Amino acid sequence: MPVIAVIGAQWGDEGKGKIVDMLAEKVQMVVRFSGGDNAGHTVVNQYGEFGLHLVPSGIFSTQATCVIANGAIIKPDVLLKEIDLIRSRGVDTSRLFISNRTHVIMPYHILFDGLEEEVRGGKAIGTTRKGIGPAYADKIARMGIRVGDLLDKDGLLERLRPVLEYKNNILTKIFNVKPLALDEVYNEYIKYGERLAPYVRDTVTMLEAALDRKEWVLMEGAQGTMLDPDFGTYPYTTSSSPMAGGACTGAGLGPSRITHVLGIFKAYCTRVGGGPMTTELKDEMGNALRERGHEYGTTTGRARRCGWFDAVAARYSTIINGFTTAAITRLDVLDGLPSLKICTAYRLNGKTIHEFPASIAELEKCQPIYEEVPGWQTSTNDARHFEDLPENARRYVKRLEEVIGCPASIISVGMRREQTIHKINILPQ
């Protein structure tokens, strides 16, 4: 029962889309277990270039069943547009399924997301304002609407009426904005339910059946570990767990079923939105990394904050996820640089620390302690074996393996599938 969890190891945008798209050709099921359309996975393959937000990156596989599981959250119109776009490009979507337990973003979630960010002012979290946080909050508060509810006309009305009354009281009395009309929201979402109905299944049963057949399964994470609401840079985090443990609760999978945890690390660090980032470069080198790596958000287009590799955060990520191997992505972005830096420790209040602080106040005071290593100043784009890399590139990867705390199985040297080095094979031949 081989199950591989593909986990973002940093602050998201590590290149999970390419890795899942590539690995999906060898597996029978890909399961997206967290996040919503605030996450964007860029995929480049024979069909072209895609910025996926909800559909699993394995959709381009010729054999894999793709599942949007209960831990994810969907905005129906965004999902339907994405499905239509993919189909228009010649991609088969008949193997795409959505859990009937997946929660749905409602119009009031988007309103609250924007209004709450405005109230925070200079302390805004930097959300995408797509309603993700408020929707997950309603899930925990037991006020959420699930995909299965959209297929029950009477049941949806009964469930929506008291929730919308409650939300409208807050909108009108606290934020002084117009209320939402029950009939408009209800009719809109019933139509979504009609279109989504062919995709809706009890996906827990589907997943269990695949495992009983000894099929290979990929669990596709969204965002990154350092955005986890328990272990990330809280409160500057996302609203669902992007970690390996989240793969279990986000899909209905027992922990003992996961046989391999693949941590995706960018060869440097990036972050979108607010919150501390110890190795952030606010200088010409930071700008150079951004332009060389085209570091702009797939979902928002916002410029990503860029910095050197943070080994303190990386080790912490390995510990709390239990990575068995790592994928090092965007190594090619560092081509041509005369030297590179790796943050191996922090300096806090005059002391050297190697642990990642839980306190934002402490983390904001941390200064990076760097070791400098030589660059390789030549292209890695055509390398297909580890031995093909320049000597200093090999040394850099080996040093990252040491500071991360696990071996690298995959090294990405470009956007395309074939621009990949498989250092350790983790899939069936």
C-alpha positions in Angstrom: 0.0 0.0 0.0 2.6 2.6 -1.1 1.4 6.2 -0.3 3.7 9.1 -0.9 2.9 12.4 0.7 4.3 15.4 -1.2 4.7 18.2 1.3 5.8 21.9 0.9 8.7 22.2 3.3 9.0 26.0 3.4 6.5 28.9 3.0 4.8 27.4 -0.2 5.7 28.0 -3.8 8.4 25.3 -3.6 7.5 23.7 -7.0 5.1 21.0 -5.8 3.1 21.2 -9.0 5.9 20.1 -11.2 6.9 17.3 -8.9 3.3 15.9 -8.6 2.7 16.3 -12.3 5.9 14.3 -13.0 5.4 11.6 -10.4 1.7 11.2 -11.3 2.6 9.3 -14.5 3.7 6.4 -12.3 0.8 6.3 -9.8 -2.8 5.4 -9.8 -4.3 8.1 -7.6 -3.5 11.7 -6.7 -5.3 13.3 -3.7 -5.3 17.0 -3.0 -5.8 17.1 0.8 -5.7 20.8 1.9 -6.0 24.4 0.9 -8.2 26.2 -1.6 -7.8 28.5 -4.6 -5.4 30.6 -2.6 -2.8 28.0 -3.6 -1.4 27.9 -7.1 0.6 25.1 -8.6 2.4 25.8 -11.9 2.7 22.9 -14.3 4.4 22.8 -17.6 4.0 19.7 -19.8 3.0 18.5 -23.3 -0.4 20.3 -22.9 1.2 23.6 -22.2 1.6 25.8 -19.1 -1.1 25.8 -16.4 -1.7 27.6 -13.2 -3.8 25.2 -11.2 -5.6 26.3 -8.1 -8.0 23.4 -7.1 -7.6 20.6 -9.6 -4.9 18.2 -8.5 -1.6 18.5 -10.5 -1.9 14.8 -11.4 -4.8 15.6 -13.7 -2.5 15.3 -16.7 -1.6 11.7 -16.0 -2.8 9.2 -18.5 -3.9 6.8 -15.7 -4.3 8.5 -12.3 -7.6 9.1 -10.6 -7.6 12.7 -9.1 -9.4 13.5 -5.9 -10.2 16.8 -4.2 -10.5 15.5 -0.6 -12.4 16.7 2.5 -9.4 18.7 3.9 -9.4 21.0 0.8 -12.0 23.8 0.3 -13.5 24.8 -3.0 -15.1 27.9 -4.6 -17.4 26.2 -7.1 -17.2 28.8 -9.9 -13.4 28.8 -9.7 -13.3 25.0 -9.9 -15.8 24.8 -12.7 -13.8 27.4 -14.8 -10.6 25.5 -14.1 -12.2 22.2 -15.3 -13.6 23.9 -18.4 -10.1 25.4 -19.2 -8.4 22.0 -18.7 -10.9 20.2 -20.9 -10.6 22.9 -23.6 -6.9 22.1 -23.8 -7.5 18.4 -24.5 -7.1 17.1 -21.0 -9.4 14.3 -19.8 -11.3 15.2 -16.6 -13.4 12.1 -16.4 -11.1 10.7 -13.6 -11.6 13.8 -11.4 -13.7 13.4 -8.2 -14.6 15.7 -5.2 -15.3 14.5 -1.7 -18.9 15.0 -0.6 -17.3 16.2 2.7 -15.3 19.1 1.1 -16.4 22.5 2.4 -17.5 25.3 0.1 -16.5 29.0 0.0 -19.6 31.1 0.2 -20.0 34.8 -0.8 -20.0 36.0 2.8 -16.6 34.3 3.3 -15.0 36.5 0.7 -16.7 39.6 2.1 -15.4 38.8 5.6 -11.9 38.1 4.4 -11.6 41.5 2.8 -13.3 43.4 5.6 -11.2 41.7 8.3 -8.0 42.5 6.6 -9.0 46.1 6.3 -9.7 46.3 10.0 -6.2 44.8 10.8 -4.7 47.7 8.9 -0.9 47.7 9.3 -1.1 44.3 11.0 -2.9 42.6 8.0 -1.9 39.0 7.6 -1.6 39.4 3.8 -4.3 36.9 2.8 -5.4 36.4 -0.8 -8.9 37.7 0.3 -10.5 34.7 -1.4 -12.5 33.6 1.7 -10.2 30.7 2.7 -9.8 31.6 6.4 -13.4 32.5 7.1 -14.6 29.3 5.3 -12.2 27.1 7.4 -13.4 29.1 10.5 -17.0 28.2 9.8 -15.9 24.5 9.3 -14.6 24.5 12.9 -17.6 26.5 14.2 -20.0 24.0 12.6 -21.5 26.5 10.3 -19.9 25.3 7.0 -21.6 24.3 3.8 -20.3 21.1 2.2 -20.3 19.9 -1.3 -22.8 17.2 -0.5 -25.2 19.9 0.8 -25.3 21.4 -2.7 -26.9 18.3 -4.1 -29.8 18.4 -1.6 -32.1 21.3 -2.5 -34.3 21.1 0.6 -31.4 20.4 2.9 -29.3 23.2 1.6 -32.1 25.8 2.1 -32.6 24.5 5.7 -28.9 24.7 6.4 -28.2 28.0 4.7 -31.1 30.1 6.1 -29.9 30.4 9.8 -26.2 30.7 8.7 -26.9 33.6 6.3 -29.1 35.3 8.9 -26.3 35.1 11.4 -23.7 36.4 8.8 -26.0 39.2 7.6 -26.3 40.5 11.2 -22.6 40.8 11.4 -22.3 42.4 7.9 -24.9 45.0 8.6 -24.4 45.8 12.3 -20.6 45.5 12.6 -19.3 46.3 9.1 -22.2 48.5 8.0 -22.5 46.8 4.6 -25.5 45.5 2.7 -26.9 42.0 3.6 -26.8 39.1 1.1 -30.1 37.9 -0.3 -31.0 34.3 0.7 -32.7 33.4 -2.6 -29.8 34.7 -4.7 -27.2 32.8 -2.8 -29.3 29.6 -2.6 -30.1 29.6 -6.3 -26.5 30.3 -7.3 -25.2 27.4 -5.3 -27.9 24.9 -6.3 -26.8 25.5 -9.9 -23.2 24.8 -8.8 -24.4 21.6 -7.2 -26.1 20.5 -10.4 -22.9 21.0 -12.4 -20.6 19.4 -9.8 -22.8 16.4 -9.1 -21.1 14.1 -11.6 -17.8 14.6 -9.8 -19.0 14.1 -6.2 -18.2 10.8 -4.4 -17.5 9.3 -1.0 -13.7 9.6 -1.7 -12.7 7.9 1.5 -14.2 4.7 0.1 -12.4 5.3 -3.2 -9.1 5.8 -1.5 -9.5 2.7 0.6 -10.4 0.6 -2.5 -7.2 1.9 -4.2 -5.1 0.9 -1.2 -6.7 -2.5 -1.1 -5.7 -3.0 -4.7 -2.1 -2.1 -3.8 -2.2 0.9 -6.0 0.3 3.8 -5.7 -1.2 7.0 -4.2 0.2 10.5 -4.1 -1.0 12.9 -1.5 -0.6 16.4 -2.9 -0.1 19.2 -0.3 -0.8 22.9 -0.8 1.1 25.9 0.7 4.1 25.0 2.9 4.9 23.7 6.4 5.9 27.1 7.7 2.4 28.3 7.1 0.8 25.6 9.2 -1.5 27.1 11.9 0.0 25.0 14.6 3.7 24.9 13.7 4.2 27.8 11.3 4.7 31.5 11.8 1.4 32.0 13.5 -0.7 34.1 13.0 0.9 34.7 9.6 -0.2 31.3 8.4 -2.8 29.5 6.3 -6.0 28.0 7.7 -5.5 24.3 7.0 -2.6 21.9 7.7 -0.2 21.6 4.8 1.9 19.0 6.7 2.2 15.2 6.4 -0.2 14.8 9.4 -2.7 17.0 7.5 -2.6 14.4 4.7 -4.2 11.9 7.0 -7.1 14.1 8.4 -7.5 15.8 5.1 -8.2 12.7 3.1 -9.4 10.1 5.6 -6.1 8.2 5.7 -4.6 6.4 8.7 -1.1 7.5 9.5 0.3 4.0 9.2 -0.7 4.0 5.5 1.9 6.7 4.5 5.1 5.0 3.4 7.2 7.9 2.1 7.1 11.6 2.9 8.7 13.8 0.2 9.6 17.3 1.4 9.8 19.9 -1.4 12.5 22.5 -0.8 13.4 25.4 -3.1 17.1 25.8 -3.3 16.6 29.3 -1.8 13.6 30.7 0.2 10.6 32.7 -0.9 7.5 33.9 0.9 4.3 35.7 -0.1 2.3 37.8 2.4 3.1 39.1 5.8 5.1 37.5 8.6 8.8 37.0 9.5 11.3 35.6 7.1 14.7 35.6 8.7 16.8 35.2 5.5 14.8 37.7 3.4 17.1 39.9 1.2 15.8 43.4 0.7 18.6 44.4 -1.6 19.8 43.8 -5.2 20.5 40.1 -4.6 16.9 39.7 -3.4 15.6 41.4 -6.5 17.9 39.4 -8.7 16.6 36.1 -7.2 13.1 37.3 -7.8 13.7 38.2 -11.5 15.8 35.1 -12.2 13.3 32.8 -10.7 10.2 34.7 -12.0 9.1 34.8 -8.3 5.5 36.1 -8.6 2.5 34.3 -7.1 0.6 31.9 -9.4 -2.7 32.9 -7.7 -2.2 36.6 -7.0 0.7 37.8 -9.1 2.2 39.3 -6.0 6.0 39.6 -5.9 7.5 36.9 -3.6 9.9 37.9 -0.9 13.2 36.2 -1.6 16.2 35.1 0.5 18.9 32.6 1.0 18.2 29.0 2.1 17.1 28.8 5.8 18.5 25.6 7.3 17.0 26.3 10.7 13.5 26.3 9.3 14.4 23.4 7.0 15.5 21.1 9.9 12.4 22.0 11.9 10.2 21.2 8.9 11.9 17.8 8.5 11.4 17.0 12.2 7.7 17.8 12.3 6.9 16.1 8.9 9.3 13.1 9.1 10.6 13.6 5.6 12.2 10.4 4.2 13.6 12.2 1.2 13.7 15.7 -0.2 13.2 17.3 -3.6 15.4 20.3 -4.3 13.8 22.6 -6.8 14.9 25.7 -8.8 18.5 24.8 -8.5 19.0 26.4 -11.9 17.9 29.8 -10.6 21.3 29.9 -8.7 23.3 29.2 -11.9 25.8 31.9 -12.5 26.1 33.3 -9.0 29.7 33.5 -7.8 28.8 32.6 -4.2 25.8 31.4 -2.2 24.8 31.6 1.5 23.1 29.1 3.8 21.6 30.2 7.1 22.8 27.5 9.6 21.7 29.2 12.8 20.0 32.3 14.2 21.3 35.0 16.6 18.7 36.0 19.1 19.5 38.5 22.0 23.2 37.9 21.6 22.9 34.1 21.7 23.3 31.5 18.9 20.2 29.3 18.5 19.5 26.3 16.2 15.8 25.9 17.1 13.0 27.6 15.2 11.2 29.9 17.7 7.5 29.6 18.3 7.2 33.3 19.2 6.7 35.7 16.4 8.2 38.4 18.6 11.4 36.4 19.0 11.5 35.3 15.3 11.3 38.9 14.2 14.4 39.7 16.2 16.4 36.7 14.9 19.4 37.5 12.7 20.7 34.9 10.2 24.1 33.3 10.8 25.4 32.4 7.3 28.0 30.1 5.9 29.2 31.1 2.4 29.8 28.5 -0.3 31.1 28.9 -3.8 28.7 29.0 -6.8 29.1 27.2 -10.1 28.6 30.0 -12.6 27.4 27.7 -15.4 24.0 26.3 -16.6 22.5 23.2 -15.0 19.5 23.1 -17.3 20.7 20.1 -19.3 21.8 18.0 -16.4 19.9 14.7 -16.2 22.1 12.8 -13.7 23.7 14.0 -10.4 27.1 13.5 -11.9 26.2 15.9 -14.7 26.0 18.8 -12.3 29.0 21.1 -11.9 31.1 20.1 -8.9 30.1 23.1 -6.8 26.4 22.5 -7.5 26.9 18.9 -6.3 28.6 20.2 -3.2 25.7 22.6 -2.6 23.1 19.9 -2.9 25.1 17.6 -0.5 25.3 20.5 2.0 21.6 21.0 1.8 21.1 17.3 2.5 23.2 17.7 5.6 21.4 20.7 7.0 17.9 19.4 6.0 18.5 16.1 7.7 17.5 13.7 4.9 18.8 12.7 1.4 17.6 14.4 -1.8 15.8 12.0 -4.1 14.9 14.6 -6.8 16.7 17.7 -8.1 14.8 20.1 -10.5 16.9 22.1 -12.9 14.1 23.7 -15.0 10.3 24.0 -15.4 9.8 21.1 -17.8 9.3 17.5 -16.6 12.5 16.3 -18.3 14.6 18.9 -16.5 14.8 16.6 -13.5 17.5 14.5 -11.8 16.3 11.4 -10.0 19.0 10.9 -7.5 17.1 8.2 -5.5 14.2 6.4 -7.1 11.0 6.5 -5.0 8.5 5.1 -7.5 7.9 1.7 -9.2 10.0 1.1 -12.4 
